[in-house]
Amino acid sequence: MFAGALGAGAAITWLALRYARRRGLLDQPGERRSHSVATPRGGGLSIAIVMVAVLLAMGWWYPALRPVLQAGALGLVLVATVGWIDDHRPLSAKLRLMVHAIAAVLLAGAAWLSGYGPLVAAIAFVAVLVLVNVWNFMDGIDGLAASQAAIAGAGYALLAGAGSPAGLFALALAGACLGFLPFNFPRARIFMGDVGSGSLGQGLALLLVLAMAEGGDQVAPAGWPLLMLPLAAFLVDASLTLGRRILRREAWWEPHVQHAYQVWSRRLGRHAPVTVAYAFWSMAGMALMLVMNRTPGTFIIASAVTLGWCLVSGAGWLALQRTPQEGKGRTQYK
């Protein structure tokens, strides 16, 4: 599964690169962008296609999961389609959010009708809306969004077991991201675009549902908060930056360069060190998730560990937001 997803992801990304160059589908640099040269976009179509194909196949392998898998695949098609169109010509934020909400309702409804209970259904709805938009917000420098999703996928595969439905889909997601990554890191030849970032958010939301609903003893309800640990770097950066922009009454839905990773990459003048640092932080979160999941504990303990990790991540966000400025003979901060 992993090797096939990796190969297909790389091949389709190469085709997407040729298409973007031929159509002049370029992401132009600007004050609210983190790149300095016009770069093709839409390469994340490969990730969307691989995930949809795997979900359709899994629907035949696991008939009991077919409603959830098909709802996830349909939602993924909707999110990817609106992202693909937006990559060609900008769509309104309201229209995109409406499509994301439909995808969330589809997954939550399927989880409810499959007997997973109201809590899993509610988590499914929130996860789609949050992760689709978080991955869109955080897809701003070379290799960041794909590497973070690949790490999360690898962590969930180890957690749920490679032979489980959640593990198989996690391997496919990670493989598709790694197939795309050589085209996007260390120097991007193509960006994933909204088609890719939105699809990854939808795929990760579905993966959470599968891990919670089908994980059995491997992902018991008491350990559900631990599932947030590999996502903490993105969730904390996106949430705190969004909250600050809302408090400042800024247009939070518009592109900007206020995320911690953007501040840090501007300070360094390079993307790669930031992407690698975020990767190490998320791998540490993944390791903590795996260790704590094997440690006897309660929901309260898992929640406390997750909250503590997020607080540490938040402290890092605050430190990175202290952007140095040249003052009178010394460095000042704002």
URSUL-V900713 format. One record per residue. N is the residue number from 1. PSI is psi in whole degrees, -180 to 180 (none if undefined). Layout:
N|PSI ; N|PSI
//
This chain:
1|-49 ; 2|-48 ; 3|-41 ; 4|-43 ; 5|-40 ; 6|-48 ; 7|-44 ; 8|-40 ; 9|-43 ; 10|-44 ; 11|-44 ; 12|-34 ; 13|-41 ; 14|-42 ; 15|-40 ; 16|-36 ; 17|-44 ; 18|-42 ; 19|-46 ; 20|-40 ; 21|-41 ; 22|-37 ; 23|-6 ; 24|34 ; 25|86 ; 26|142 ; 27|112 ; 28|143 ; 29|162 ; 30|-180 ; 31|-29 ; 32|23 ; 33|156 ; 34|0 ; 35|159 ; 36|-7 ; 37|150 ; 38|130 ; 39|135 ; 40|150 ; 41|169 ; 42|6 ; 43|-21 ; 44|-6 ; 45|-34 ; 46|-42 ; 47|-42 ; 48|-46 ; 49|-44 ; 50|-45 ; 51|-42 ; 52|-44 ; 53|-43 ; 54|-41 ; 55|-41 ; 56|-41 ; 57|-42 ; 58|-29 ; 59|-31 ; 60|-34 ; 61|-32 ; 62|80 ; 63|-34 ; 64|-27 ; 65|1 ; 66|-44 ; 67|-44 ; 68|-43 ; 69|-42 ; 70|-38 ; 71|-41 ; 72|-41 ; 73|-42 ; 74|-43 ; 75|-38 ; 76|-41 ; 77|-42 ; 78|-48 ; 79|-43 ; 80|-39 ; 81|-47 ; 82|-33 ; 83|-40 ; 84|-42 ; 85|-43 ; 86|-31 ; 87|-25 ; 88|-43 ; 89|131 ; 90|136 ; 91|161 ; 92|151 ; 93|-35 ; 94|-42 ; 95|-44 ; 96|-42 ; 97|-35 ; 98|-44 ; 99|-41 ; 100|-39 ; 101|-39 ; 102|-44 ; 103|-39 ; 104|-42 ; 105|-41 ; 106|-48 ; 107|-43 ; 108|-42 ; 109|-42 ; 110|-40 ; 111|-41 ; 112|-50 ; 113|-24 ; 114|0 ; 115|20 ; 116|-11 ; 117|160 ; 118|-31 ; 119|-47 ; 120|-39 ; 121|-43 ; 122|-42 ; 123|-40 ; 124|-45 ; 125|-49 ; 126|-41 ; 127|-41 ; 128|-51 ; 129|-41 ; 130|-53 ; 131|-35 ; 132|-45 ; 133|-34 ; 134|-45 ; 135|-30 ; 136|-45 ; 137|-39 ; 138|-3 ; 139|79 ; 140|-15 ; 141|165 ; 142|126 ; 143|-6 ; 144|-55 ; 145|-42 ; 146|-42 ; 147|-39 ; 148|-41 ; 149|-39 ; 150|-41 ; 151|-44 ; 152|-44 ; 153|-44 ; 154|-41 ; 155|-44 ; 156|-32 ; 157|-43 ; 158|-36 ; 159|-50 ; 160|-21 ; 161|131 ; 162|-22 ; 163|-6 ; 164|161 ; 165|-45 ; 166|-41 ; 167|-41 ; 168|-46 ; 169|-36 ; 170|-41 ; 171|-40 ; 172|-43 ; 173|-47 ; 174|-41 ; 175|-43 ; 176|-40 ; 177|-42 ; 178|-28 ; 179|-34 ; 180|-33 ; 181|-40 ; 182|-21 ; 183|-8 ; 184|-6 ; 185|142 ; 186|-17 ; 187|121 ; 188|125 ; 189|-21 ; 190|144 ; 191|155 ; 192|-27 ; 193|178 ; 194|-29 ; 195|-35 ; 196|-46 ; 197|-43 ; 198|-41 ; 199|-39 ; 200|-41 ; 201|-45 ; 202|-44 ; 203|-41 ; 204|-37 ; 205|-45 ; 206|-39 ; 207|-40 ; 208|-43 ; 209|-46 ; 210|-41 ; 211|-40 ; 212|-40 ; 213|-32 ; 214|5 ; 215|-22 ; 216|-136 ; 217|-20 ; 218|-31 ; 219|75 ; 220|155 ; 221|-34 ; 222|-23 ; 223|5 ; 224|-40 ; 225|-27 ; 226|-22 ; 227|-18 ; 228|-17 ; 229|-45 ; 230|-15 ; 231|-3 ; 232|-39 ; 233|-46 ; 234|-44 ; 235|-42 ; 236|-48 ; 237|-48 ; 238|-43 ; 239|-47 ; 240|-40 ; 241|-43 ; 242|-45 ; 243|-42 ; 244|-41 ; 245|-38 ; 246|-43 ; 247|-32 ; 248|1 ; 249|38 ; 250|160 ; 251|91 ; 252|-22 ; 253|-9 ; 254|154 ; 255|148 ; 256|178 ; 257|46 ; 258|-6 ; 259|154 ; 260|-40 ; 261|-31 ; 262|-42 ; 263|-45 ; 264|-44 ; 265|-34 ; 266|-40 ; 267|-41 ; 268|-24 ; 269|12 ; 270|154 ; 271|-38 ; 272|-47 ; 273|-35 ; 274|-45 ; 275|-43 ; 276|-41 ; 277|-44 ; 278|-38 ; 279|-45 ; 280|-39 ; 281|-43 ; 282|-34 ; 283|-35 ; 284|-42 ; 285|-40 ; 286|-45 ; 287|-41 ; 288|-41 ; 289|-46 ; 290|-41 ; 291|-48 ; 292|-32 ; 293|-25 ; 294|-1 ; 295|127 ; 296|134 ; 297|-179 ; 298|173 ; 299|-37 ; 300|-42 ; 301|-45 ; 302|-40 ; 303|-40 ; 304|-42 ; 305|-45 ; 306|-43 ; 307|-42 ; 308|-42 ; 309|-40 ; 310|-36 ; 311|-41 ; 312|-42 ; 313|-39 ; 314|-36 ; 315|-39 ; 316|-39 ; 317|-46 ; 318|-41 ; 319|-41 ; 320|-25 ; 321|-12 ; 322|78 ; 323|126 ; 324|140 ; 325|148 ; 326|121 ; 327|-151 ; 328|87 ; 329|-5 ; 330|168 ; 331|130 ; 332|164 ; 333|152 ; 334|none
//
